[in-house]
Amino acid sequence: MEPQKHSLVGRLCGSSISHMRRFLFDVLSAGPIPNHVAFILDGNRRYARKWKLGEGMGHRAGFLSLMSLIKYCYELQIKYISIYAFSIDNFKRKPHEVKCLMDLMLEKIEGMLKERTIVEEYGVRVYFIGDLKLLDDNVRHAAEQAMKATAKNSRSILLICVAYTSTDEIVHAAQESCEQLCDELQALKPSEAPFGKISDELQALKPSGAPFGKISEELHEMVHAAQESSEQLGNELQALKPSGAPFGKINEIAKEKLSGTPFGKVNEIAKKKLSGAPFGKISEIMNGKEEEKPEEKEQGEANGEMQEDKSVEKSKEPSEEEKHEELGKEKQGDFPNGEKLENASEEKQELSNGKLEEKSEEEQKGFVKEMKEVQPNIKLSDIERNMYMGVAPDVDILVRSSGETRLSNFLLWQTWNGLLYSPKALWPEVGLEHLVWAILNFQRAHPLFEKRKKQF
C-alpha cells in the first residue's frame, strides 16, 4: 500500500503543479509573447566543480535543465528556440574534453531520434546551425538524420548551434552572396548581362569618367577580335597610298565587331571613350577622326607624289609630342577642316574630364538612371538570406546564465533589437522562474522594441 500511496501523491502533486503552470502561462499570455528565445548554456563546468561532480556530469545536468526550459517555451507558444551548444572556439579546449562533449552530443541526438517525445508532442523541427564540416563524422551524420526526420514538422523550431560563431556566420553569408551574384551574372544571356567582368587591359585603358562600371568578357573578346583584324589591315594599309587606303572598310569592321555588345548606350560610349584602346587605326576613328572624303581622295590621286610622301608619314606612329602639337594646331585652326577639328578637340577635352556626351540633359539623366538600375550589387536581404540563422527571425530574448552579459560571439547580427537577460544562476540551476522573469522584462520593454523596428 505504501508504494501505491506515494505514487498517487506524486501524480496529484505533478497534476497540481502542471495546472498552476498553465494558469501562470495564461496570465503571461495576456501580454506580448516573444517569438524567438535564445539560450547561452554557461556554467556547466562551474556547476560540476561546485557540487564536486565528475567530468562531464555538469553538462549532463545542464541538458536536463535545457529539456525542461524547451518544454516550458513550447507551452507558452514560443515558436523559435535557439541554443548555443558548442562554439568553434570550444575546439581549442583539451582534446579529451572536446571528445567528451561530442560523445554527449551524439548520445542526446540519437536519444532524441529514438524517443522523440517532445519532438512529436509539440511538432518540433530541428535545425543544426553552424559549420557542420568541423564536427566528427558520426556526429554530423546523426545531426543530418535528425534534421531529415523532423523536416515535415512546422509548429515549433529548435535551432541547435554547433561549431558556430557569429563572425563565421557573417563571413559565410557574404561569401555565399558574392558567389550567387556571380552565378546569376554568368547565367544571363549576353543581351541581358549588364556588366560582367573587366579585363585588366580594358580596365587600364578605361577613361576615369566612364560611367559603365565593369565591361563584360564578351566585349573583351569582341574587341580582341577587332584588334587582330585591324593589325592585319594595318600592315596592308602601310603599303598602300592614302588614295587606296581602305579606311571605310576598317570602320565597317570596327562597327561590325562592336555592334553585338550587349550594353545599349554603354556600347556607344565605349566606342567613343576607349581613347587608349590598342586598335591601331581603329583607335583614331573611335577617338573622333572622320573618314577621308571622296573629294580629298581625288585630290590625292591628282597629286600622287605628294600623297605618297604623306602616306609614309601616316604609316609611322606619331609620338606624344607630335600629338600635342597636332592638338594645338587644331585649336588654332591650321588644318583645312578647322571648324570640325576644333569641335573634335573640344570633345576630347570633355571626355578627358569624365563628362557624358549626350544630346540632351533628359537623355543624360535617363542614361544615369538606367545604369543605376542595372548595376549589380549585394543587398542587405541577400546577406540575411544566406545566414545560417536565416530560417528564423531576429531574437526577442537572449538568456545567458551565470550573470554574464557578454554575447560570446553568439547571434551578434540577430540580437540588435532584443532583450538580454542574465540571471546569476549557473545553467543547470536555471528553471521556470528565470524564464518567467525574462518574459516579464520583455513585455515591459516591448513598446521600445517595436519603436526601434519601425525606425529601421
C-alpha positions in Angstrom: 0.0 0.0 0.0 2.9 2.4 0.8 4.3 2.5 -2.7 0.8 3.0 -4.2 0.2 5.9 -1.8 3.5 7.5 -2.7 2.7 7.0 -6.4 -0.7 8.6 -6.0 0.6 11.6 -4.1 3.3 12.1 -6.8 0.7 12.1 -9.5 -1.5 14.5 -7.6 1.4 16.9 -7.0 2.5 16.7 -10.5 -1.0 17.4 -11.8 -1.5 20.3 -9.5 1.9 21.8 -10.5 1.0 21.4 -14.1 -2.3 23.2 -13.7 -0.6 26.0 -11.8 2.0 26.4 -14.5 -0.8 26.5 -17.2 -2.6 29.2 -15.2 0.6 31.2 -14.9 1.2 30.9 -18.7 -2.3 32.1 -19.3 -1.6 35.2 -17.3 1.6 35.8 -19.2 -0.2 35.3 -22.5 -2.3 38.4 -21.8 0.8 40.4 -22.8 3.1 40.1 -25.8 4.9 36.7 -26.0 8.3 36.6 -27.6 8.6 34.8 -30.9 12.2 33.8 -30.6 14.2 33.0 -27.4 17.9 32.1 -27.4 19.9 30.5 -24.6 23.7 30.5 -23.9 24.4 27.5 -21.8 27.0 28.9 -19.4 28.2 27.5 -16.1 28.1 23.7 -16.6 31.7 23.1 -15.6 31.4 25.5 -12.6 28.3 23.7 -11.5 30.2 20.4 -11.6 33.1 21.9 -9.5 30.6 23.5 -7.1 29.0 20.1 -6.3 32.2 18.1 -6.8 30.8 16.1 -9.7 32.7 14.0 -12.2 33.9 15.4 -15.6 31.1 15.8 -18.0 28.4 15.5 -15.3 27.8 19.3 -15.3 26.9 19.1 -19.0 24.5 16.2 -18.4 22.8 18.2 -15.6 22.6 21.2 -17.9 20.9 19.0 -20.6 18.1 18.1 -18.1 17.6 21.8 -17.4 17.5 22.6 -21.1 14.8 20.0 -21.8 12.6 21.5 -19.1 13.0 25.0 -20.5 12.3 23.9 -24.0 9.1 22.3 -22.8 8.0 25.5 -21.0 8.7 27.6 -24.0 6.6 25.4 -26.3 3.7 25.5 -23.7 4.0 29.3 -23.9 3.6 29.1 -27.7 7.1 30.4 -28.3 7.8 29.1 -31.8 11.6 29.6 -32.2 14.2 28.4 -29.6 18.0 28.7 -30.2 20.7 27.0 -28.2 24.4 27.8 -28.1 25.6 24.3 -27.7 29.1 24.3 -29.0 31.3 27.2 -30.3 34.0 27.0 -32.9 36.3 28.3 -30.1 35.4 25.3 -28.0 37.6 23.2 -30.3 40.6 24.9 -28.6 39.8 23.1 -25.3 41.6 19.9 -24.2 41.1 17.1 -26.7 39.6 14.7 -24.2 37.1 17.4 -23.1 36.1 18.1 -26.7 35.7 14.3 -27.2 33.5 14.1 -24.1 31.2 16.8 -25.4 31.0 15.2 -28.8 30.1 11.9 -27.3 27.4 13.5 -25.1 26.0 15.4 -28.2 25.9 12.2 -30.2 24.2 10.4 -27.3 21.5 13.0 -27.0 20.8 13.3 -30.7 20.4 9.5 -31.0 18.2 9.5 -27.9 16.0 12.2 -29.5 15.7 10.2 -32.7 14.6 7.1 -30.7 12.2 8.6 -28.1 11.1 11.7 -30.0 8.8 12.7 -27.1 9.0 16.5 -27.1 9.6 16.4 -30.9 6.4 14.6 -31.6 4.3 16.2 -28.9 5.0 19.8 -30.0 5.7 19.2 -33.7 9.3 20.4 -33.4 11.5 20.8 -36.4 15.2 20.6 -35.6 18.0 22.6 -37.3 21.7 22.2 -36.6 23.2 25.6 -37.2 26.9 26.2 -37.9 29.8 24.9 -39.9 28.9 21.2 -39.6 32.0 20.1 -41.6 34.0 20.8 -38.4 32.1 18.1 -36.5 33.1 14.4 -36.2 31.7 12.3 -39.0 29.4 10.3 -36.7 28.0 13.4 -35.0 27.5 15.2 -38.3 25.7 12.2 -39.7 23.4 12.0 -36.7 22.6 15.7 -36.9 21.7 15.3 -40.6 19.5 12.4 -39.8 17.7 14.4 -37.1 17.1 17.3 -39.5 15.8 14.9 -42.1 13.5 13.0 -39.6 11.9 16.3 -38.4 11.7 18.1 -41.8 7.9 17.8 -42.0 7.3 19.4 -38.6 6.5 23.1 -38.7 4.7 24.0 -35.4 7.9 24.7 -33.5 11.5 25.3 -34.5 14.6 24.2 -32.4 17.9 25.6 -33.6 21.0 23.9 -32.1 24.1 26.0 -32.8 27.2 23.7 -33.0 30.5 24.6 -34.5 29.1 28.1 -34.7 30.3 31.7 -34.1 28.5 34.8 -35.3 31.6 36.2 -37.1 31.9 32.9 -39.1 28.2 33.1 -40.0 28.6 36.7 -41.3 31.6 35.8 -43.4 29.8 32.8 -44.8 26.8 34.8 -45.7 29.0 37.4 -47.5 30.8 34.7 -49.5 27.6 33.0 -50.4 26.0 36.2 -51.6 29.0 37.0 -53.8 29.0 33.5 -55.3 25.3 33.7 -56.0 25.7 37.1 -57.7 28.5 35.8 -59.9 26.4 32.8 -60.9 23.4 34.9 -61.8 25.6 37.2 -64.0 27.2 34.3 -65.7 23.8 32.7 -66.3 22.4 35.8 -68.0 22.2 35.9 -71.8 24.7 38.3 -73.5 21.8 40.7 -74.3 20.8 40.8 -70.6 24.2 40.8 -68.9 24.8 44.4 -67.6 28.5 44.3 -66.9 30.3 41.0 -66.3 34.0 41.0 -65.7 36.6 43.6 -66.7 39.8 42.5 -68.3 43.0 44.0 -67.0 43.8 45.6 -70.3 40.4 47.3 -70.7 40.3 48.5 -67.1 43.7 50.2 -67.5 42.5 51.9 -70.7 39.1 52.9 -69.4 38.6 56.7 -69.0 38.3 57.8 -65.4 34.9 59.3 -66.1 33.5 56.3 -68.0 30.0 55.5 -66.5 29.7 51.9 -67.4 31.4 50.3 -64.4 32.5 46.8 -65.5 32.9 45.6 -69.0 31.8 42.0 -69.8 34.0 39.3 -71.0 32.0 39.2 -74.3 33.1 42.8 -75.0 36.7 41.9 -74.4 36.5 39.0 -76.8 34.9 41.2 -79.5 37.5 43.9 -79.0 40.3 41.4 -79.2 38.9 40.0 -82.5 38.6 43.6 -83.8 42.2 44.3 -82.7 43.5 41.2 -84.6 41.6 42.3 -87.8 42.9 45.8 -87.5 46.5 44.7 -87.2 46.2 42.7 -90.4 44.6 45.5 -92.2 47.1 48.0 -90.8 50.0 46.0 -92.3 48.3 46.2 -95.7 47.5 49.8 -95.2 51.1 50.8 -94.7 51.9 49.6 -98.2 49.0 51.4 -99.8 48.7 55.1 -100.9 46.2 57.1 -98.9 44.0 57.3 -102.1 43.7 53.5 -101.9 43.6 53.1 -98.1 40.5 51.2 -97.0 39.5 53.4 -94.1 35.9 52.8 -94.8 36.5 49.0 -94.6 38.3 49.4 -91.3 35.4 51.5 -89.9 32.9 48.9 -91.0 34.9 46.1 -89.3 35.0 48.1 -86.1 31.3 48.7 -86.1 30.6 45.1 -87.0 32.8 43.7 -84.2 31.4 46.1 -81.6 27.8 46.2 -82.7 26.9 42.9 -80.9 28.0 44.1 -77.5 25.1 43.8 -75.0 25.3 47.2 -73.3 22.9 49.5 -75.2 24.2 53.0 -74.6 27.3 51.7 -72.9 28.4 50.3 -76.3 28.0 53.8 -77.8 30.1 55.4 -75.1 32.7 52.6 -75.2 33.2 53.3 -78.9 33.9 57.0 -78.2 35.7 56.8 -74.8 38.2 54.0 -75.2 40.7 56.6 -76.3 43.7 54.4 -75.3 42.4 51.2 -76.9 45.2 49.5 -78.8 43.3 49.1 -82.1 45.7 50.8 -84.5 43.8 52.9 -87.0 40.5 51.9 -85.4 41.6 53.8 -82.3 41.9 57.0 -84.3 38.5 56.5 -85.8 36.9 55.9 -82.4 38.6 59.0 -81.0 36.5 61.1 -83.3 38.5 61.4 -86.5 36.4 61.1 -89.6 37.0 59.2 -92.8 38.5 60.9 -95.8 36.0 62.5 -98.1 35.9 61.4 -101.8 37.0 64.9 -102.8 40.1 64.6 -100.8 40.8 61.2 -102.3 40.5 62.6 -105.8 42.8 65.4 -104.9 45.3 62.8 -103.6 45.2 60.9 -106.9 45.9 64.1 -108.8 49.0 64.8 -106.6 50.4 61.3 -106.5 53.9 62.0 -105.3 52.8 64.4 -102.6 50.2 61.9 -101.3 52.8 59.2 -101.4 55.1 61.2 -99.1 52.1 61.9 -96.8 51.3 58.1 -96.7 54.8 57.4 -95.5 54.4 59.9 -92.7 50.9 58.5 -91.8 52.3 54.9 -91.6 54.5 56.0 -88.7 53.1 56.1 -85.2 53.1 59.8 -84.0 54.9 60.4 -80.8 53.3 62.0 -77.7 54.9 65.4 -78.6 53.5 65.3 -82.1 50.0 64.5 -80.8 50.2 67.6 -78.5 51.4 69.7 -81.5 48.5 68.5 -83.6 46.0 69.3 -80.9 47.5 72.8 -80.6 47.2 73.2 -84.4 43.6 72.1 -84.3 42.7 74.7 -81.7 44.4 77.4 -83.9 42.5 76.3 -87.0 45.7 75.4 -89.0 44.1 72.4 -90.7 41.8 72.7 -93.7 38.7 71.4 -91.9 39.4 73.7 -89.0 35.9 74.0 -87.6 35.3 70.3 -87.3 38.8 69.6 -85.9 38.3 72.3 -83.3 35.0 70.6 -82.3 36.8 67.2 -82.1 39.5 68.7 -79.8 36.8 70.1 -77.5 35.0 66.8 -77.5 38.3 65.1 -76.4 38.7 67.6 -73.7 35.2 66.9 -72.4 35.8 63.1 -72.4 39.1 63.5 -70.5 37.2 65.4 -67.8 34.9 62.3 -67.4 31.8 64.1 -68.8 29.0 62.2 -70.6 28.5 63.1 -74.2 24.7 63.2 -74.6 22.4 65.2 -76.9 20.2 66.5 -74.2 20.0 66.7 -70.4 17.0 64.5 -70.3 18.8 61.7 -72.1 21.8 62.1 -69.8 19.6 61.8 -66.7 17.7 58.8 -68.2 21.0 57.0 -69.0 22.4 57.5 -65.5 19.2 56.2 -64.0 19.4 53.1 -66.3 23.0 52.5 -65.2 22.0 52.6 -61.6 19.2 50.2 -62.1 21.3 47.5 -63.9 24.4 47.9 -61.7 24.8 44.6 -59.8 25.2 44.8 -56.1 24.7 42.8 -52.9 21.7 43.9 -50.8 21.1 43.5 -47.0 18.3 41.0 -47.8 20.9 38.8 -49.7 23.2 38.7 -46.6 20.3 37.8 -44.3 19.0 35.1 -46.6 22.4 33.4 -46.6 22.9 33.5 -42.8 22.9 30.2 -41.0 20.1 31.6 -38.9 18.2 32.7 -42.0 15.4 30.2 -41.1 14.5 32.2 -38.0 13.5 35.8 -37.2 15.6 38.1 -35.0 16.0 37.2 -31.4 13.5 38.7 -28.9 15.1 37.4 -25.7 18.7 36.2 -25.1 19.1 34.4 -21.8 22.7 33.9 -20.6 23.2 32.2 -17.2 26.0 32.8 -14.6 25.3 36.6 -14.6 27.5 37.2 -17.7 26.4 39.9 -20.0 28.8 39.0 -22.9 27.3 37.6 -26.1 30.4 35.5 -26.7 30.2 35.7 -30.5 26.6 34.4 -30.5 23.9 35.8 -32.7 25.6 39.3 -33.0 23.5 40.1 -36.1 20.2 38.8 -34.8 20.2 40.4 -31.3 20.3 44.1 -32.4 16.7 44.7 -31.0 16.4 42.0 -28.3 16.4 41.8 -24.6 19.5 40.4 -22.8 18.6 38.6 -19.5 21.4 37.4 -17.3 20.4 35.6 -14.2 23.2 34.8 -11.7 22.3 31.1 -11.5 24.5 28.6 -13.3 23.0 26.9 -16.3 21.9 23.7 -14.6 20.2 25.8 -11.9 18.1 27.9 -14.4 14.4 27.0 -14.2 10.9 28.2 -14.7 11.2 31.3 -12.5 14.0 32.7 -14.6 12.1 32.2 -17.8 9.0 34.0 -16.3 11.2 36.9 -15.3 12.7 37.1 -18.7 9.3 37.3 -20.3 8.0 39.9 -17.9 11.1 42.1 -18.6 10.5 41.6 -22.3 6.8 42.7 -22.0 7.9 45.8 -20.1 10.4 46.8 -22.8 8.2 45.7 -25.7 7.0 49.2 -26.8 10.6 50.3 -27.1 11.5 47.3 -29.3 8.5 48.0 -31.5 9.5 51.6 -31.9 13.0 50.6 -33.0 11.7 48.2 -35.6 9.6 51.0 -37.1 12.7 53.3 -37.2 14.7 50.7 -39.1 
